[in-house]
């Protein structure tokens, strides 16, 4: 049976803070450079722009 989850703003806030804390630790210990971290966290880097095409008016397929 398919279960539908519910958005929990408090849990999402905690997840984001854990991610920020891990990013900070990775930077301080030298596991990643600031440039690498910026690339990892960039929103548009996660999208496959090469595969994207503009379809009907107002729609973009990814």
PyMOL commands that set and color helices and strands:
alter all, ss='L'
color gray80, all
select helices_A, chain A and resi 9-29+34-41+44-46+49-51
alter helices_A, ss='H'
color red, helices_A
select strands_A, chain A and resi 53-54+60-61
alter strands_A, ss='S'
color yellow, strands_A
deselect
rebuild
show_as cartoon
